[in-house]
Amino acid sequence: MSTIVQQSWKRCQESSLKATEKANDQIISSRRIKEIIQENHPLIRESFPLFTKLAPFLLSTEHIALLSDLDGNIIHTVGDPVFANQAQKVQLQIGANWTEGNKGTNAIGTALIAQQPVQIQGDQHYFLENRFLTCSASPVFSPTGELLGVIDISTRKEYSHPFALTIACMIAEAVQNRLMLAEAERVIALPRPLTTAGGAGLSLPLVGLDQDDRIISLNEHAKKHLGKEALGTTIDPEVERAGAKIQDRRRRVWSMSPGSQAKPYPRLAGSCPLFLQAKKLGQKAAHVDFPVLIHGESGTGKELFAQMIHEMGPRAKEPFIAVNCSSISENLIESELFGYEGGAFTGAHREGRIGKFEAAKHGTIFLDEIGDMSLRAQAALLRVLQEKIVTPVGSNQSRPIHARVIAATHRNLPEEIKAGRFRADLYYRLKGVSIQVPPLRMRADVIQLAEYLIQKIAGEEPIFLSKEAKLKLRSYSWPGNVRELQGVLMQACFLSETYEIAAEHIQLEGLEEAGVSQEAEEAVQSLRETELKAIKKALYTSGGNVSQAAKLLQIGRNTLYRKMAEYHITSPMNQGDL
């Protein structure tokens, strides 16, 4: 026996399975089968045409092909009807579960554990009743490397075909490639590596890219060439040039002239270059239908950015539906987003209710604080975004959705992915256009913004900020951002009995009222600290462009590179600690 089979038998013996007894033959309920099939719709969708092409071979050689999900449930089958009837005697059919815990050593269950191709021949099966079979199975992986299920080809052991395992592997690879082509904006084939001195590999290493030329998917051959850690990185231009273009669905109709400015949108006021850069990017995103992911601390105005994108685009007359993902319990988030049928759960309305996605119609659904969503809810959301349909809780009927998705978070999602709290595939699905809203402490227009907010609060009454009040506002770090500033100014307008807001009317948490000048003195930083902060801010403002940052700092590019090395600044695009 091979090492994989030996290890499987050992697991079965340690689980107290008796080879002479009957295996677990329980069939899943028809309702649960429908749910599982719905959950695995993309996998079935991409497997079905391949199984159809394989059918003539299966009929002529008395084989059947089966598809299982990652839990070992058989969800699709095609092939020779005579052998299919024989296979049903051991429940090798839709609705049966072929994990090792139920069926002992077998191709499907063992391939799921080993996560590599497996062939189990005759007596290698653990249970006696299954030893008339020879089964060849290959795991199927998603474009990001997650296990999705297994392709299995089975027959009687005396009819085993020598290429059955090879065919199972080819189908599994083709399914992964089809999933990549369905999801990625752009797919390239890397140069095919030589397998022998004069021969070439039969399979293409495929790489899927997003709009920012970041790698969002790899098939198994590309993973061996680049390594799984390449996911999320920018592809090397030389590697891309050496490859072949397989698919390119990028649109080129949204370009704006380099000198164009952000249009007026009174609800988002300010003149800071960082803020205007984010605003301009949002207005540009309004005219394409890509998903948008807005990053920013709490209180920076992420929802206002989402509303601006909606109102300045072609969906402006349709609904804008905002959902705070952090305020909905894990048990209710699917019913909130996707709706439910009457009586679906305790407390449900008798007539049911449509979800937020359907309520948005052809408009926009804004998923705020997406980083706080549970992993279970993330999986459900990913399925909806991929398939463009929702299935209300308690229903078997799917409904199409048409809303544009804008998401926002205050969390660092790449770090959340590393910690296992956020799905990488959902992140890349949401991150069509990425917008970083700057915190108020990094903005150079605090006073201008404060005067605008005072005008909104006071209405027609002319209220002004004193010189001391402006100094106090500038000296504060604003942990609550624009939301905190608005609250502080509302209190100040209330306390002021004249047309001027004085320093004592500015009540800040973290600043003593009678210490503005002293704190300003204490806030003076060393030359090294000032230089470090200036470099980081210039890199942030320029979007990581070193040449542009050097111009802002009025120093040479080589000098800036030397300073970056001195201060250990290695990632100009990630200056979140300003």
N, C-alpha and C positions, 0 to 999 in steps of 0.2 A: 504494500500500500504506500501511496505517497505520504509525505509529511502532513499535508493538509487533511487528508482522509484520516490518518492516525490521530491527529489532534481532535478531529470531529468525533471519532469514536470515543476518545477519552472523555470529552465533554458529555456525551450521551450517557456513558457509564457513571460519571460523577453525578448526573441528574437522575440516576436510578431508573432510567428507561430500560425496559425488558425487551430484547430483540425478538423474542418468541411471541410476545403479546401483540394485540392490534394497536396500531398507531391511533392518534386522536383524529377521528374522522368527522368532527363536527363542522357543519357548513354554516357560514355567516348568514344572518337573516337578510332577506331581499332588500329591506330598507337600508341596512348598513352597507350592503354591496353598492347600492345606488349612491350613497354618500361617499364611499371610497372612490368609486369611479369618477364622481364629480370632483373630488379633491385632486385626482390625478389626471384631470382632463388634458393638460398639455402633453404629458407623457404618452397617453393613449393616442392623442391627435397625431403626434409625430411618429408613433410606432405603426399605426394602422396601415398607411400606404406601403410600408416595408413588409409587413406581414402579408399583405395582399399579393405583392410581387413574389414572395417566397412560397405561396400556396401551391403552385404546380410542382415544385420540388418535393414538398411535404407529401402530396398525394401520391406521387410516383414512388416514393421510398418508404411509405407507411410511417411517417413521423408526424408529430404535432409540435407547434411552437406556442409558447405561453409567455405572458407578461405578468410579472408580480410587482406589487408596490414595495416600498422599503421595509414594510412589516411582514413580508412574505405572503400576502394575500394575492391569489391569482385573480386578475381583473380582465384578462383578454386572452383568447385562445383561437387558433385556426389550424387546420390540417386534415389529416386522413380520418374520416369518420369511423372506420372500422377499429383502428387503434384507439381513437378517442373513447369509444364505448368500453374497451378493455381498461383504459386508464381510469375511467370513472369508478371502477371497482375499488381503487385505492384513493378515490377522491382527488385525482389529478385533473381538476376542473375549476371553473370560475366559482369563487366563493369559498374555496378551501384555503387553509393556511398551512404553508409548507416551511415554517421555521424549524430549526433543529429540535426545539423543545417539543414540537408536536409530531414531527415526522422523522426524527433522528437524522442521521447523515443522509443528505440528498443534495442535488446540485443547486437548487434554489436557496435553501436555508444555509448551506455551507458557503456559497458564493457571497451571500449577504454578510456573513461574519468575516470571511477572509478578504472580502472586497477585491477579489481577483477572479479571473476565469477558472472554472472548475468542471471536470468531467467525472461523474460517478458511474462506474460500470458495474452492472449486475450485483455480485456479492459484496461490493464495497458499500452498498446501502446498509444501514444499520438494522432496520426492521426486515425480517424475513419476507413479509408480504410484498415488499417493494423491490425484491432482488430479481424480478423478471425484467426490470427497466434498465436502460442506459440513458442518462440525462447529461446534457452539456449546457452550461449556463455561464453567462457573463454579466457582471454588474453594469448598470447604466448610471452615469454620473451627469449632474447638471453642468452647464457651462462654467460654473464657479467651483466645480469639484465636489459638490454634495451628492451623496448617494440617493438615487431616486427609486431604484428597483432593480429587477433582474430580467434578462431575456433568457429563456430556457427552450431547448430543443430536445424532445424525448421520443423514445421508441422502445420496442422490445429489444432485449440485449443482443439477440441473434441478427437483428436488422440494423445494427448501429452503423452509421455512415462515418468514414474516416475524417470528413471535413465538417462534421456537425458543430464541433466546438469553434472552429474557425469562422463558420457562418454566424454563430451566436455572437462572437466578438465583433464581427463586421457590422451586424445589425445594431448592437449596442453603441458602437462608435458613430454609426450613421444617425442614430437618434440624438446623441449628444450634439452632433454637428447641425442637425435640423433645428434643435432648440436654440443653438447659438445664432443661426441665421434668422430665426424668428424674433430674437430679442435685441441683437446688437445693431447699432446704426451702421457700423462698418466692420467688415471682416476681411482679413488678409491671410494669405497662406505663406508661411515662412519657407525659406529654401528647404527642399526635402533632404534630410540627412542621408548619407550613404550608409547602408547596412553592411555591405561587404565591398571588397575592392572592385568594383565594376558593376555593382548592383545598387538599386535605390529602393528605399522603403515604399511600400504600396500605399501608405496613408499620408495625408497631408497634415502638417501641424497648423491648425487654424487658430487665429487670435481675433477676438472681438473687441472693438474699440468704441468709446463713447465720443461725444462732441469735442471733448478736451484732449482727445488722443490718448486717453488713459485706458489701460487694459482692463476690461470688465469680464472677460471670459476666455478660457483656454480649453481646447480639447486635450485628451490624454497625451497625444504626441507633442503638442506644443508645451504642455506642462513639463514633460521630460527634457525639452530643449531649453526652456526659460526658467523652470522652477515655479512652484505654486506661489512663492512670495512675489512674483511679478504682477499678480492681481492688484489693481489699484495704482500701479506705477505708470509713468508715461513711457510710451514705446520709443526706443532708440530710433532716430530718423534713419540711420544707416541700415538697421534691421528692417525697417519698413520699406526702404527703397529696394532692398534685396528680395523682398517678397512679392507676391502676386495679388492684385486686387480681386477679391471674390464678390464682395457686395459693398455698395456705398449708397446709403439712403439719406445722406445729409442734404438739407435744403440750402439753397444759396440766395434766398430772396429777402433776407432780413437785414442785410448790411446797411449801416448808417455811415454818413460821411464822417471822416475823422474829427472834424471841427464842430460837429453838432453838439448842442447843449441839451441838458435835461429840461423838458418842458415844464411850465408852471403847474404845480399841483398843490394848492394852498394847504391841504391837510398835512403835507410833508414839507415843512419850511426849513430853510437853512442854506448856508453858503459855504460850509466846510468842504474842501476838495474830496475828502474821504466819503462824506455823505453824498455829495453830488455824483461821485463815481458810482455808488450803489444805486442811486435814484435813476441815473441814466441807463444802467444795466437792467433795472426793473422795467423801465419804459420800453427798452428794446425787446425784452422778453414778452411784453404784452402783445406783440404782433406775430409771435409764433406760438405753436400749440404744444411746445415741449413742457414737461413737468418742471417745476421750479422748487428749489430747496433754499430757504432763507435761514441764514445763521445769524445769531445775535443774542446778547444777554437779555434777560427779562427787562421790559420797560423801554426797549430801544425803538419800538414801533414796527415790529415785524408784521402785525396784522394790517397796519396801514399800508405797508409796502404791498401786501397781497391784494388789498382792495384797489390800490392804484393800478396794479397789473391787470386786474379784472376790468376796472372801469375805463381803462385806456385802450382795451382790446376789442375785438369783434364780438365778444360775449357780454358786453356791458349791459345789454337789456335783459339778460338772463339772470337767474338767482345767484347770489353769492352766499354760500352756506359755510359758516365757521364752526369747527368742532375742536374743543380743547381736549386732546387725548389724555391729558393727565388728570382730568376731573371726572372721567367716566370709569367705573369699576371694571375690572377685567371680565367679569361675568356678563356685563351688559354691553360691552363695546361693539360686539358683532351685531347685536340687535339694533343698536343706535346707528351704526354705519350702513347696515345692509337691510334693516327692516325685519319684521317677523309676521308670521301668520297668527290668526286668532287662536288663543289657547296654547301657544307654543311653550309657555312656561308660566309658573305661578306669578300672578300679578299682571299678566299681559292683557291688553285690551281685547275684548271679544272679537272685534272686527279686524284686529291686526293693525299694523302701522308701517308705512314706507320708511326706508332708511334715509340717511343724509345724502347718500350718493344719488338715489332716485330723486330726492327733493331738489337737488341742484340742477336737475334736468340737463340742459345744454350749457349751463353756466360754469361756475367754479366752486369746488369744494376745497376749503382751507383747513388743513390738518395741523393745528397748532400743537407744539410740544410733542412732536412725533417720537422724539427720543425717549419719552416716558411710557410708550406703549409696550405691553407685555409681548414676549416672544410668540405666544400662541396667537395673539391678535395680529402681530406682524406677519405671520404665515398666512393668515386669512386675507389680510390686505394685499400681500404680494400676489396671491392668486387672482384677486379681483383686478389688480392693475395689469396683470399679464393677459387675462382672458377677456377683459372689458365686459364682464357680466357679474351680477350679484345673485345669490340665492338666499332669500330671506330665511331666517331661523324658523325651523318647523315646516319648510316647504321643499318640494322636489323640483319646483319650476324655477329656472334661471331667467333673469331679465337683463337686457342690455343696458349699459350705462354710457353716458355721453359727456359727463362733466370733465373739465380740466382739473388737474390736481396740483395744488400748491401746498407744500409742507414747510414747517418752520420748527426750529429747535434752538434751545440755549446750550445744548450739550455738544461735546466734541464727538461726533459720531464715529470717526475712525478709531478713537480710543475706546468707545463703547463696543465697537466690533471686536477689537482685540480682547476686551474683557468678557466677550461672549454674551453681551446684553443687547446687541442689535445685529440684525441679519445683514451680511454684506450684500446679498443679492437685492434686498429691498432698498438699501442705501443707493446702489447704482441705478436702480429703477427710478427712484425719486430725484436723483441728482442729474436732471437734464441740464438745467441752468442753475448755477450756484451763486447766491448773492450774500455778501457779508455786510451786515448793518453795523456800523461802528458804534461802540459805547460812547456815552456822552463825555466821559473823561478824555477821550481822544479827539473830540471835535473842537475846532478852533472858533466856533460860532455860538458859544454858550450865551453870550449877552444878546446877540441878535435873536436867538431862539427865545430867550426869556422875554424880550420886549414883544415879540409876536404873541407869545402865550398870554402876557398881561393884557394885550389889546383884546384877545378873545375873551378873557375872564371879565374884564371891566366894561366891555361893550363900548359905548360912546364916551365914557368918562376918560379924560386924559390922565393917566397915571405914569409917573416916570421913576426910573431907578436912580438913586443917588450914587455918587462916585464910590462911596464906601460900600454900598450894597453890591455894586458891580464887582468890586474887589473880593468881597466875601463869596459871591457866586463863583468867581474864577478860581478861588482857592480851595474849593471843595471837590472831592473825587466822584461824587454822584453815583454811589453803588446801585441806586434804584433807577438810574438813567432818566429819560425824558418824563417817565411817569412820576418819578420823585420830584423833578423840577416843577412840574405842573402843580403838584400838591403843595409844595413849599410856596410857590407864587400865589396860589389861591389863599393860603393862610396870610401871606404878607399883605395882599390887597385888603383882606378883612381887618387886619390890625392897623393899617395905615389910616389916619384920620384926615390926611391932607392929600394933595395930588402927588406926593413923593413917597416912595418906599425907601426907608432908611435901613441901615445895616441891622439895627435891632429888630426890625420886622422880619428879617430873613432868619428863620429858626431851623437850624440844621442839626441833624443827628451826627455827632462826631466832631463838631467844631464848637468850642466854647464861644459864647456870644461876645465876650469882652476880650478877645485875643486875636483879632484878625491880623494886626501888624506883627504880633509876636509869632504867630503861626506862619505867616509869609516869610519871616526871617528864618524859622526852623525848616521851612520847606526848601531852602536853597540847597542844591545838591552839589556834590563835588564835580570837578571838570570831567572826570572819567565817567561818572554817572550820566551827566548831561550829554556827553558825546555818544555814549551807548544808546541812550534813549532817542537822540536825534537820528542816528543811523537806522535804528529799528523803525522809526516812524516814516522815514524816507522810503525804506524798502516796502513798507506796508502801503504807503500812498501810491507808489509806482507799480504795485502789483507784483513785486519781486524782480522788476527790471533793473538790473544793477546800473546800467548806463544812465537810465532816467533818474535813478536815485542819486547818483553822483552829481548830476546837474542840479538837482534840488539842493544838495548839500554844498554846491559850488566847490567841489574837489574833483581831482582826477579819478578815473575809474580804477586804475591800479592802486591808488591810495585807498580807495574804498575797499577793494579786495584785501589789502593788507590789514585795514582796520577790522574787517569782518573776521579775518583769521585771528587777530589779536584778541577779539572779544568772543571768539568761538561761535560766531553766528554762521550756522551751516545751512539753515533753511529759511531763506528770505520770504517764502510764501506763508510762513507760520509764525507770525509775530504777535501771538495772542497775549503775551505777558507785558505789553506796553502799559 
